[in-house]
Amino acid sequence: MSKLNDSLSHVPIEFECPKCGVKMVVEVGLTPDTSNNAIECPACHKRIVALVPGPVVGGPFPMNP
């Protein structure tokens, strides 16, 4: 059961930079704490507050075109 719990600790969500349009993936935790969801776009380096349903726990990771 441990493997199942580990795989459900976060989910990947596609995200697009509102400034440059680069698509990326952020990993979002499954808790309701969204107090620190600032990420930096890997392309234009703009600071973005991701409006996702949980805390950003990984990424952003660029998506392959």
PDB file of N, CA, C, O and CB in Angstrom:
ATOM      1  N   MET A   1       0.814  -1.197   0.000  1.00  0.00           N
ATOM      2  CA  MET A   1       0.000   0.000   0.000  1.00  0.00           C
ATOM      3  C   MET A   1       0.858   1.262   0.000  1.00  0.00           C
ATOM      4  O   MET A   1       0.397   2.333  -0.395  1.00  0.00           O
ATOM      5  CB  MET A   1      -0.926  -0.002   1.197  1.00  0.00           C
ATOM      6  N   SER A   2       2.091   1.132   0.439  1.00  0.00           N
ATOM      7  CA  SER A   2       2.977   2.292   0.475  1.00  0.00           C
ATOM      8  C   SER A   2       3.199   2.867  -0.919  1.00  0.00           C
ATOM      9  O   SER A   2       3.229   4.087  -1.081  1.00  0.00           O
ATOM     10  CB  SER A   2       4.315   1.915   1.103  1.00  0.00           C
ATOM     11  N   LYS A   3       3.355   2.015  -1.924  1.00  0.00           N
ATOM     12  CA  LYS A   3       3.565   2.485  -3.297  1.00  0.00           C
ATOM     13  C   LYS A   3       2.371   3.310  -3.765  1.00  0.00           C
ATOM     14  O   LYS A   3       2.558   4.329  -4.431  1.00  0.00           O
ATOM     15  CB  LYS A   3       3.798   1.294  -4.253  1.00  0.00           C
ATOM     16  N   LEU A   4       1.181   2.906  -3.441  1.00  0.00           N
ATOM     17  CA  LEU A   4      -0.016   3.637  -3.824  1.00  0.00           C
ATOM     18  C   LEU A   4      -0.029   5.021  -3.175  1.00  0.00           C
ATOM     19  O   LEU A   4      -0.326   6.016  -3.836  1.00  0.00           O
ATOM     20  CB  LEU A   4      -1.273   2.849  -3.433  1.00  0.00           C
ATOM     21  N   ASN A   5       0.288   5.083  -1.894  1.00  0.00           N
ATOM     22  CA  ASN A   5       0.310   6.377  -1.205  1.00  0.00           C
ATOM     23  C   ASN A   5       1.382   7.286  -1.770  1.00  0.00           C
ATOM     24  O   ASN A   5       1.156   8.491  -1.889  1.00  0.00           O
ATOM     25  CB  ASN A   5       0.534   6.184   0.288  1.00  0.00           C
ATOM     26  N   ASP A   6       2.555   6.743  -2.127  1.00  0.00           N
ATOM     27  CA  ASP A   6       3.614   7.558  -2.712  1.00  0.00           C
ATOM     28  C   ASP A   6       3.187   8.130  -4.050  1.00  0.00           C
ATOM     29  O   ASP A   6       3.495   9.283  -4.353  1.00  0.00           O
ATOM     30  CB  ASP A   6       4.886   6.741  -2.877  1.00  0.00           C
ATOM     31  N   SER A   7       2.485   7.349  -4.857  1.00  0.00           N
ATOM     32  CA  SER A   7       2.082   7.823  -6.176  1.00  0.00           C
ATOM     33  C   SER A   7       0.957   8.847  -6.097  1.00  0.00           C
ATOM     34  O   SER A   7       0.736   9.590  -7.054  1.00  0.00           O
ATOM     35  CB  SER A   7       1.652   6.654  -7.039  1.00  0.00           C
ATOM     36  N   LEU A   8       0.254   8.900  -4.994  1.00  0.00           N
ATOM     37  CA  LEU A   8      -0.850   9.844  -4.845  1.00  0.00           C
ATOM     38  C   LEU A   8      -0.474  11.080  -4.038  1.00  0.00           C
ATOM     39  O   LEU A   8      -1.355  11.840  -3.636  1.00  0.00           O
ATOM     40  CB  LEU A   8      -2.017   9.160  -4.194  1.00  0.00           C
ATOM     41  N   SER A   9       0.817  11.296  -3.794  1.00  0.00           N
ATOM     42  CA  SER A   9       1.209  12.451  -2.992  1.00  0.00           C
ATOM     43  C   SER A   9       1.178  13.748  -3.793  1.00  0.00           C
ATOM     44  O   SER A   9       1.111  14.831  -3.212  1.00  0.00           O
ATOM     45  CB  SER A   9       2.594  12.237  -2.421  1.00  0.00           C
ATOM     46  N   HIS A  10       1.226  13.651  -5.117  1.00  0.00           N
ATOM     47  CA  HIS A  10       1.146  14.835  -5.976  1.00  0.00           C
ATOM     48  C   HIS A  10       0.677  14.432  -7.369  1.00  0.00           C
ATOM     49  O   HIS A  10       0.758  13.266  -7.754  1.00  0.00           O
ATOM     50  CB  HIS A  10       2.517  15.556  -6.054  1.00  0.00           C
ATOM     51  N   VAL A  11       0.189  15.408  -8.109  1.00  0.00           N
ATOM     52  CA  VAL A  11      -0.264  15.166  -9.479  1.00  0.00           C
ATOM     53  C   VAL A  11       0.352  16.215 -10.400  1.00  0.00           C
ATOM     54  O   VAL A  11       0.514  17.367  -9.999  1.00  0.00           O
ATOM     55  CB  VAL A  11      -1.822  15.197  -9.570  1.00  0.00           C
ATOM     56  N   PRO A  12       0.696  15.831 -11.625  1.00  0.00           N
ATOM     57  CA  PRO A  12       1.217  16.828 -12.579  1.00  0.00           C
ATOM     58  C   PRO A  12       0.077  17.620 -13.203  1.00  0.00           C
ATOM     59  O   PRO A  12      -0.957  17.055 -13.559  1.00  0.00           O
ATOM     60  CB  PRO A  12       2.053  16.144 -13.686  1.00  0.00           C
ATOM     61  N   ILE A  13       0.268  18.924 -13.334  1.00  0.00           N
ATOM     62  CA  ILE A  13      -0.729  19.794 -13.957  1.00  0.00           C
ATOM     63  C   ILE A  13      -0.018  20.655 -14.995  1.00  0.00           C
ATOM     64  O   ILE A  13       1.015  21.262 -14.713  1.00  0.00           O
ATOM     65  CB  ILE A  13      -1.466  20.684 -12.889  1.00  0.00           C
ATOM     66  N   GLU A  14      -0.586  20.701 -16.203  1.00  0.00           N
ATOM     67  CA  GLU A  14      -0.023  21.546 -17.254  1.00  0.00           C
ATOM     68  C   GLU A  14      -0.328  23.004 -16.929  1.00  0.00           C
ATOM     69  O   GLU A  14      -1.400  23.336 -16.423  1.00  0.00           O
ATOM     70  CB  GLU A  14      -0.592  21.158 -18.655  1.00  0.00           C
ATOM     71  N   PHE A  15       0.641  23.865 -17.233  1.00  0.00           N
ATOM     72  CA  PHE A  15       0.541  25.274 -16.890  1.00  0.00           C
ATOM     73  C   PHE A  15       1.178  26.065 -18.014  1.00  0.00           C
ATOM     74  O   PHE A  15       2.155  25.610 -18.608  1.00  0.00           O
ATOM     75  CB  PHE A  15       1.221  25.585 -15.518  1.00  0.00           C
ATOM     76  N   GLU A  16       0.650  27.234 -18.318  1.00  0.00           N
ATOM     77  CA  GLU A  16       1.195  28.077 -19.385  1.00  0.00           C
ATOM     78  C   GLU A  16       1.550  29.446 -18.830  1.00  0.00           C
ATOM     79  O   GLU A  16       0.757  30.051 -18.109  1.00  0.00           O
ATOM     80  CB  GLU A  16       0.189  28.213 -20.552  1.00  0.00           C
ATOM     81  N   CYS A  17       2.738  29.935 -19.164  1.00  0.00           N
ATOM     82  CA  CYS A  17       3.171  31.250 -18.715  1.00  0.00           C
ATOM     83  C   CYS A  17       2.299  32.313 -19.385  1.00  0.00           C
ATOM     84  O   CYS A  17       2.191  32.328 -20.612  1.00  0.00           O
ATOM     85  CB  CYS A  17       4.679  31.481 -19.033  1.00  0.00           C
ATOM     86  N   PRO A  18       1.678  33.197 -18.612  1.00  0.00           N
ATOM     87  CA  PRO A  18       0.826  34.220 -19.214  1.00  0.00           C
ATOM     88  C   PRO A  18       1.613  35.289 -19.975  1.00  0.00           C
ATOM     89  O   PRO A  18       1.037  36.014 -20.785  1.00  0.00           O
ATOM     90  CB  PRO A  18      -0.004  34.878 -18.144  1.00  0.00           C
ATOM     91  N   LYS A  19       2.922  35.397 -19.726  1.00  0.00           N
ATOM     92  CA  LYS A  19       3.726  36.403 -20.409  1.00  0.00           C
ATOM     93  C   LYS A  19       4.253  35.902 -21.748  1.00  0.00           C
ATOM     94  O   LYS A  19       4.065  36.563 -22.770  1.00  0.00           O
ATOM     95  CB  LYS A  19       4.881  36.827 -19.529  1.00  0.00           C
ATOM     96  N   CYS A  20       4.916  34.730 -21.757  1.00  0.00           N
ATOM     97  CA  CYS A  20       5.567  34.270 -22.989  1.00  0.00           C
ATOM     98  C   CYS A  20       4.882  33.071 -23.635  1.00  0.00           C
ATOM     99  O   CYS A  20       5.214  32.714 -24.766  1.00  0.00           O
ATOM    100  CB  CYS A  20       6.995  33.919 -22.701  1.00  0.00           C
ATOM    101  N   GLY A  21       3.930  32.440 -22.943  1.00  0.00           N
ATOM    102  CA  GLY A  21       3.179  31.335 -23.525  1.00  0.00           C
ATOM    103  C   GLY A  21       3.855  29.978 -23.477  1.00  0.00           C
ATOM    104  O   GLY A  21       3.340  29.018 -24.049  1.00  0.00           O
ATOM    105  N   VAL A  22       5.004  29.874 -22.803  1.00  0.00           N
ATOM    106  CA  VAL A  22       5.692  28.586 -22.697  1.00  0.00           C
ATOM    107  C   VAL A  22       4.856  27.645 -21.839  1.00  0.00           C
ATOM    108  O   VAL A  22       4.368  28.022 -20.774  1.00  0.00           O
ATOM    109  CB  VAL A  22       7.120  28.759 -22.096  1.00  0.00           C
ATOM    110  N   LYS A  23       4.701  26.420 -22.319  1.00  0.00           N
ATOM    111  CA  LYS A  23       3.947  25.415 -21.575  1.00  0.00           C
ATOM    112  C   LYS A  23       4.905  24.634 -20.695  1.00  0.00           C
ATOM    113  O   LYS A  23       6.016  24.294 -21.104  1.00  0.00           O
ATOM    114  CB  LYS A  23       3.178  24.464 -22.533  1.00  0.00           C
ATOM    115  N   MET A  24       4.454  24.357 -19.479  1.00  0.00           N
ATOM    116  CA  MET A  24       5.266  23.637 -18.512  1.00  0.00           C
ATOM    117  C   MET A  24       4.363  22.759 -17.662  1.00  0.00           C
ATOM    118  O   MET A  24       3.137  22.845 -17.739  1.00  0.00           O
ATOM    119  CB  MET A  24       6.076  24.614 -17.629  1.00  0.00           C
ATOM    120  N   VAL A  25       4.976  21.929 -16.864  1.00  0.00           N
ATOM    121  CA  VAL A  25       4.250  21.064 -15.941  1.00  0.00           C
ATOM    122  C   VAL A  25       4.714  21.399 -14.532  1.00  0.00           C
ATOM    123  O   VAL A  25       5.913  21.521 -14.279  1.00  0.00           O
ATOM    124  CB  VAL A  25       4.477  19.545 -16.270  1.00  0.00           C
ATOM    125  N   VAL A  26       3.770  21.545 -13.621  1.00  0.00           N
ATOM    126  CA  VAL A  26       4.100  21.697 -12.208  1.00  0.00           C
ATOM    127  C   VAL A  26       3.478  20.517 -11.467  1.00  0.00           C
ATOM    128  O   VAL A  26       2.411  20.030 -11.841  1.00  0.00           O
ATOM    129  CB  VAL A  26       3.587  23.075 -11.634  1.00  0.00           C
ATOM    130  N   GLU A  27       4.150  20.067 -10.423  1.00  0.00           N
ATOM    131  CA  GLU A  27       3.612  19.003  -9.593  1.00  0.00           C
ATOM    132  C   GLU A  27       2.896  19.653  -8.422  1.00  0.00           C
ATOM    133  O   GLU A  27       3.464  20.491  -7.721  1.00  0.00           O
ATOM    134  CB  GLU A  27       4.734  18.025  -9.107  1.00  0.00           C
ATOM    135  N   VAL A  28       1.651  19.263  -8.218  1.00  0.00           N
ATOM    136  CA  VAL A  28       0.799  19.879  -7.210  1.00  0.00           C
ATOM    137  C   VAL A  28       0.480  18.846  -6.135  1.00  0.00           C
ATOM    138  O   VAL A  28       0.035  17.736  -6.430  1.00  0.00           O
ATOM    139  CB  VAL A  28      -0.504  20.441  -7.845  1.00  0.00           C
ATOM    140  N   GLY A  29       0.718  19.236  -4.877  1.00  0.00           N
ATOM    141  CA  GLY A  29       0.414  18.358  -3.753  1.00  0.00           C
ATOM    142  C   GLY A  29      -1.075  18.259  -3.511  1.00  0.00           C
ATOM    143  O   GLY A  29      -1.857  19.073  -4.004  1.00  0.00           O
ATOM    144  N   LEU A  30      -1.455  17.263  -2.753  1.00  0.00           N
ATOM    145  CA  LEU A  30      -2.872  16.998  -2.522  1.00  0.00           C
ATOM    146  C   LEU A  30      -3.355  17.515  -1.173  1.00  0.00           C
ATOM    147  O   LEU A  30      -4.244  16.926  -0.558  1.00  0.00           O
ATOM    148  CB  LEU A  30      -3.139  15.518  -2.618  1.00  0.00           C
ATOM    149  N   THR A  31      -2.768  18.613  -0.715  1.00  0.00           N
ATOM    150  CA  THR A  31      -3.239  19.269   0.496  1.00  0.00           C
ATOM    151  C   THR A  31      -3.750  20.656   0.108  1.00  0.00           C
ATOM    152  O   THR A  31      -3.364  21.180  -0.937  1.00  0.00           O
ATOM    153  CB  THR A  31      -2.102  19.359   1.579  1.00  0.00           C
ATOM    154  N   PRO A  32      -4.601  21.253   0.921  1.00  0.00           N
ATOM    155  CA  PRO A  32      -5.188  22.534   0.521  1.00  0.00           C
ATOM    156  C   PRO A  32      -4.301  23.761   0.754  1.00  0.00           C
ATOM    157  O   PRO A  32      -4.760  24.883   0.539  1.00  0.00           O
ATOM    158  CB  PRO A  32      -6.460  22.724   1.249  1.00  0.00           C
ATOM    159  N   ASP A  33      -3.058  23.588   1.183  1.00  0.00           N
ATOM    160  CA  ASP A  33      -2.184  24.734   1.478  1.00  0.00           C
ATOM    161  C   ASP A  33      -1.627  25.321   0.186  1.00  0.00           C
ATOM    162  O   ASP A  33      -0.786  24.701  -0.466  1.00  0.00           O
ATOM    163  CB  ASP A  33      -1.025  24.314   2.418  1.00  0.00           C
ATOM    164  N   THR A  34      -2.090  26.510  -0.187  1.00  0.00           N
ATOM    165  CA  THR A  34      -1.604  27.171  -1.405  1.00  0.00           C
ATOM    166  C   THR A  34      -0.895  28.480  -1.063  1.00  0.00           C
ATOM    167  O   THR A  34      -0.880  29.408  -1.872  1.00  0.00           O
ATOM    168  CB  THR A  34      -2.773  27.439  -2.379  1.00  0.00           C
ATOM    169  N   SER A  35      -0.312  28.556   0.125  1.00  0.00           N
ATOM    170  CA  SER A  35       0.278  29.807   0.589  1.00  0.00           C
ATOM    171  C   SER A  35       1.557  30.193  -0.150  1.00  0.00           C
ATOM    172  O   SER A  35       1.912  31.371  -0.175  1.00  0.00           O
ATOM    173  CB  SER A  35       0.565  29.709   2.050  1.00  0.00           C
ATOM    174  N   ASN A  36       2.251  29.237  -0.747  1.00  0.00           N
ATOM    175  CA  ASN A  36       3.510  29.571  -1.420  1.00  0.00           C
ATOM    176  C   ASN A  36       3.540  28.923  -2.801  1.00  0.00           C
ATOM    177  O   ASN A  36       4.285  27.967  -3.016  1.00  0.00           O
ATOM    178  CB  ASN A  36       4.733  29.110  -0.575  1.00  0.00           C
ATOM    179  N   ASN A  37       2.751  29.423  -3.726  1.00  0.00           N
ATOM    180  CA  ASN A  37       2.673  28.837  -5.056  1.00  0.00           C
ATOM    181  C   ASN A  37       3.367  29.658  -6.125  1.00  0.00           C
ATOM    182  O   ASN A  37       2.986  29.595  -7.294  1.00  0.00           O
ATOM    183  CB  ASN A  37       1.253  28.646  -5.433  1.00  0.00           C
ATOM    184  N   ALA A  38       4.367  30.420  -5.753  1.00  0.00           N
ATOM    185  CA  ALA A  38       5.104  31.206  -6.736  1.00  0.00           C
ATOM    186  C   ALA A  38       6.109  30.309  -7.448  1.00  0.00           C
ATOM    187  O   ALA A  38       6.863  29.572  -6.812  1.00  0.00           O
ATOM    188  CB  ALA A  38       5.819  32.409  -6.064  1.00  0.00           C
ATOM    189  N   ILE A  39       6.109  30.383  -8.782  1.00  0.00           N
ATOM    190  CA  ILE A  39       7.076  29.656  -9.593  1.00  0.00           C
ATOM    191  C   ILE A  39       7.725  30.655 -10.546  1.00  0.00           C
ATOM    192  O   ILE A  39       7.240  31.774 -10.710  1.00  0.00           O
ATOM    193  CB  ILE A  39       6.398  28.472 -10.376  1.00  0.00           C
ATOM    194  N   GLU A  40       8.813  30.244 -11.164  1.00  0.00           N
ATOM    195  CA  GLU A  40       9.479  31.096 -12.141  1.00  0.00           C
ATOM    196  C   GLU A  40       9.459  30.403 -13.486  1.00  0.00           C
ATOM    197  O   GLU A  40       9.832  29.235 -13.596  1.00  0.00           O
ATOM    198  CB  GLU A  40      10.930  31.421 -11.711  1.00  0.00           C
ATOM    199  N   CYS A  41       9.024  31.120 -14.509  1.00  0.00           N
ATOM    200  CA  CYS A  41       8.987  30.570 -15.862  1.00  0.00           C
ATOM    201  C   CYS A  41      10.413  30.230 -16.285  1.00  0.00           C
ATOM    202  O   CYS A  41      11.306  31.067 -16.153  1.00  0.00           O
ATOM    203  CB  CYS A  41       8.328  31.575 -16.865  1.00  0.00           C
ATOM    204  N   PRO A  42      10.645  29.020 -16.789  1.00  0.00           N
ATOM    205  CA  PRO A  42      11.998  28.655 -17.207  1.00  0.00           C
ATOM    206  C   PRO A  42      12.463  29.395 -18.460  1.00  0.00           C
ATOM    207  O   PRO A  42      13.661  29.411 -18.743  1.00  0.00           O
ATOM    208  CB  PRO A  42      12.069  27.174 -17.450  1.00  0.00           C
ATOM    209  N   ALA A  43      11.559  30.004 -19.210  1.00  0.00           N
ATOM    210  CA  ALA A  43      11.935  30.703 -20.444  1.00  0.00           C
ATOM    211  C   ALA A  43      12.170  32.198 -20.220  1.00  0.00           C
ATOM    212  O   ALA A  43      13.237  32.711 -20.556  1.00  0.00           O
ATOM    213  CB  ALA A  43      10.856  30.510 -21.498  1.00  0.00           C
ATOM    214  N   CYS A  44      11.187  32.900 -19.656  1.00  0.00           N
ATOM    215  CA  CYS A  44      11.300  34.364 -19.520  1.00  0.00           C
ATOM    216  C   CYS A  44      11.647  34.802 -18.100  1.00  0.00           C
ATOM    217  O   CYS A  44      11.890  35.985 -17.862  1.00  0.00           O
ATOM    218  CB  CYS A  44       9.999  35.025 -19.944  1.00  0.00           C
ATOM    219  N   HIS A  45      11.673  33.868 -17.159  1.00  0.00           N
ATOM    220  CA  HIS A  45      12.037  34.102 -15.760  1.00  0.00           C
ATOM    221  C   HIS A  45      11.063  35.014 -15.016  1.00  0.00           C
ATOM    222  O   HIS A  45      11.417  35.606 -13.997  1.00  0.00           O
ATOM    223  CB  HIS A  45      13.413  34.693 -15.694  1.00  0.00           C
ATOM    224  N   LYS A  46       9.841  35.126 -15.526  1.00  0.00           N
ATOM    225  CA  LYS A  46       8.804  35.904 -14.835  1.00  0.00           C
ATOM    226  C   LYS A  46       8.310  35.099 -13.631  1.00  0.00           C
ATOM    227  O   LYS A  46       8.097  33.890 -13.721  1.00  0.00           O
ATOM    228  CB  LYS A  46       7.614  36.252 -15.803  1.00  0.00           C
ATOM    229  N   ARG A  47       8.133  35.787 -12.515  1.00  0.00           N
ATOM    230  CA  ARG A  47       7.574  35.144 -11.327  1.00  0.00           C
ATOM    231  C   ARG A  47       6.065  35.063 -11.508  1.00  0.00           C
ATOM    232  O   ARG A  47       5.415  36.059 -11.825  1.00  0.00           O
ATOM    233  CB  ARG A  47       7.949  35.928 -10.016  1.00  0.00           C
ATOM    234  N   ILE A  48       5.514  33.876 -11.306  1.00  0.00           N
ATOM    235  CA  ILE A  48       4.088  33.625 -11.517  1.00  0.00           C
ATOM    236  C   ILE A  48       3.530  32.979 -10.252  1.00  0.00           C
ATOM    237  O   ILE A  48       4.171  32.103  -9.671  1.00  0.00           O
ATOM    238  CB  ILE A  48       3.844  32.712 -12.775  1.00  0.00           C
ATOM    239  N   VAL A  49       2.359  33.397  -9.829  1.00  0.00           N
ATOM    240  CA  VAL A  49       1.667  32.706  -8.749  1.00  0.00           C
ATOM    241  C   VAL A  49       0.685  31.751  -9.416  1.00  0.00           C
ATOM    242  O   VAL A  49      -0.300  32.167 -10.026  1.00  0.00           O
ATOM    243  CB  VAL A  49       0.935  33.717  -7.766  1.00  0.00           C
ATOM    244  N   ALA A  50       0.975  30.477  -9.284  1.00  0.00           N
ATOM    245  CA  ALA A  50       0.160  29.453  -9.944  1.00  0.00           C
ATOM    246  C   ALA A  50      -1.159  29.277  -9.201  1.00  0.00           C
ATOM    247  O   ALA A  50      -1.171  29.017  -7.998  1.00  0.00           O
ATOM    248  CB  ALA A  50       0.921  28.106 -10.017  1.00  0.00           C
ATOM    249  N   LEU A  51      -2.266  29.420  -9.919  1.00  0.00           N
ATOM    250  CA  LEU A  51      -3.590  29.217  -9.337  1.00  0.00           C
ATOM    251  C   LEU A  51      -3.993  27.769  -9.559  1.00  0.00           C
ATOM    252  O   LEU A  51      -4.730  27.445 -10.491  1.00  0.00           O
ATOM    253  CB  LEU A  51      -4.642  30.193  -9.957  1.00  0.00           C
ATOM    254  N   VAL A  52      -3.501  26.919  -8.697  1.00  0.00           N
ATOM    255  CA  VAL A  52      -3.771  25.483  -8.761  1.00  0.00           C
ATOM    256  C   VAL A  52      -4.366  25.053  -7.422  1.00  0.00           C
ATOM    257  O   VAL A  52      -4.213  25.766  -6.430  1.00  0.00           O
ATOM    258  CB  VAL A  52      -2.467  24.668  -9.091  1.00  0.00           C
ATOM    259  N   PRO A  53      -5.043  23.897  -7.372  1.00  0.00           N
ATOM    260  CA  PRO A  53      -5.798  23.530  -6.174  1.00  0.00           C
ATOM    261  C   PRO A  53      -4.985  23.054  -4.980  1.00  0.00           C
ATOM    262  O   PRO A  53      -5.572  22.673  -3.968  1.00  0.00           O
ATOM    263  CB  PRO A  53      -6.743  22.487  -6.521  1.00  0.00           C
ATOM    264  N   GLY A  54      -3.681  23.061  -5.056  1.00  0.00           N
ATOM    265  CA  GLY A  54      -2.852  22.626  -3.943  1.00  0.00           C
ATOM    266  C   GLY A  54      -1.483  23.267  -4.029  1.00  0.00           C
ATOM    267  O   GLY A  54      -1.240  24.083  -4.918  1.00  0.00           O
ATOM    268  N   PRO A  55      -0.572  22.911  -3.111  1.00  0.00           N
ATOM    269  CA  PRO A  55       0.753  23.520  -3.128  1.00  0.00           C
ATOM    270  C   PRO A  55       1.611  22.985  -4.274  1.00  0.00           C
ATOM    271  O   PRO A  55       1.552  21.798  -4.594  1.00  0.00           O
ATOM    272  CB  PRO A  55       1.453  23.279  -1.803  1.00  0.00           C
ATOM    273  N   VAL A  56       2.398  23.850  -4.882  1.00  0.00           N
ATOM    274  CA  VAL A  56       3.347  23.420  -5.910  1.00  0.00           C
ATOM    275  C   VAL A  56       4.502  22.744  -5.185  1.00  0.00           C
ATOM    276  O   VAL A  56       5.186  23.376  -4.379  1.00  0.00           O
ATOM    277  CB  VAL A  56       3.847  24.634  -6.801  1.00  0.00           C
ATOM    278  N   VAL A  57       4.722  21.462  -5.467  1.00  0.00           N
ATOM    279  CA  VAL A  57       5.766  20.699  -4.789  1.00  0.00           C
ATOM    280  C   VAL A  57       6.910  20.315  -5.720  1.00  0.00           C
ATOM    281  O   VAL A  57       7.910  19.758  -5.269  1.00  0.00           O
ATOM    282  CB  VAL A  57       5.175  19.455  -4.175  1.00  0.00           C
ATOM    283  N   GLY A  58       6.775  20.605  -7.012  1.00  0.00           N
ATOM    284  CA  GLY A  58       7.836  20.295  -7.960  1.00  0.00           C
ATOM    285  C   GLY A  58       7.653  21.079  -9.245  1.00  0.00           C
ATOM    286  O   GLY A  58       6.538  21.411  -9.647  1.00  0.00           O
ATOM    287  N   GLY A  59       8.779  21.364  -9.876  1.00  0.00           N
ATOM    288  CA  GLY A  59       8.728  22.065 -11.149  1.00  0.00           C
ATOM    289  C   GLY A  59       8.974  23.541 -10.968  1.00  0.00           C
ATOM    290  O   GLY A  59       9.304  23.988  -9.870  1.00  0.00           O
ATOM    291  N   PRO A  60       8.821  24.293 -12.016  1.00  0.00           N
ATOM    292  CA  PRO A  60       8.200  23.896 -13.285  1.00  0.00           C
ATOM    293  C   PRO A  60       9.166  23.125 -14.172  1.00  0.00           C
ATOM    294  O   PRO A  60      10.371  23.377 -14.182  1.00  0.00           O
ATOM    295  CB  PRO A  60       7.690  25.121 -14.028  1.00  0.00           C
ATOM    296  N   PHE A  61       8.614  22.196 -14.903  1.00  0.00           N
ATOM    297  CA  PHE A  61       9.351  21.395 -15.860  1.00  0.00           C
ATOM    298  C   PHE A  61       8.859  21.753 -17.255  1.00  0.00           C
ATOM    299  O   PHE A  61       7.656  21.685 -17.509  1.00  0.00           O
ATOM    300  CB  PHE A  61       9.183  19.872 -15.573  1.00  0.00           C
ATOM    301  N   PRO A  62       9.758  22.136 -18.175  1.00  0.00           N
ATOM    302  CA  PRO A  62       9.321  22.485 -19.526  1.00  0.00           C
ATOM    303  C   PRO A  62       8.706  21.270 -20.228  1.00  0.00           C
ATOM    304  O   PRO A  62       9.142  20.135 -20.034  1.00  0.00           O
ATOM    305  CB  PRO A  62      10.505  23.034 -20.349  1.00  0.00           C
ATOM    306  N   MET A  63       7.701  21.531 -21.032  1.00  0.00           N
ATOM    307  CA  MET A  63       7.080  20.459 -21.820  1.00  0.00           C
ATOM    308  C   MET A  63       7.789  20.373 -23.163  1.00  0.00           C
ATOM    309  O   MET A  63       8.210  21.394 -23.708  1.00  0.00           O
ATOM    310  CB  MET A  63       5.546  20.708 -22.016  1.00  0.00           C
ATOM    311  N   ASN A  64       7.923  19.182 -23.694  1.00  0.00           N
ATOM    312  CA  ASN A  64       8.508  19.014 -25.030  1.00  0.00           C
ATOM    313  C   ASN A  64       7.522  19.491 -26.072  1.00  0.00           C
ATOM    314  O   ASN A  64       6.327  19.220 -25.958  1.00  0.00           O
ATOM    315  CB  ASN A  64       8.899  17.538 -25.292  1.00  0.00           C
ATOM    316  N   PRO A  65       7.999  20.203 -27.096  1.00  0.00           N
ATOM    317  CA  PRO A  65       7.076  20.700 -28.139  1.00  0.00           C
ATOM    318  C   PRO A  65       6.459  19.597 -28.955  1.00  0.00           C
ATOM    319  O   PRO A  65       5.670  19.867 -29.860  1.00  0.00           O
ATOM    320  CB  PRO A  65       7.792  21.642 -29.063  1.00  0.00           C
TER     321      PRO A  65
END
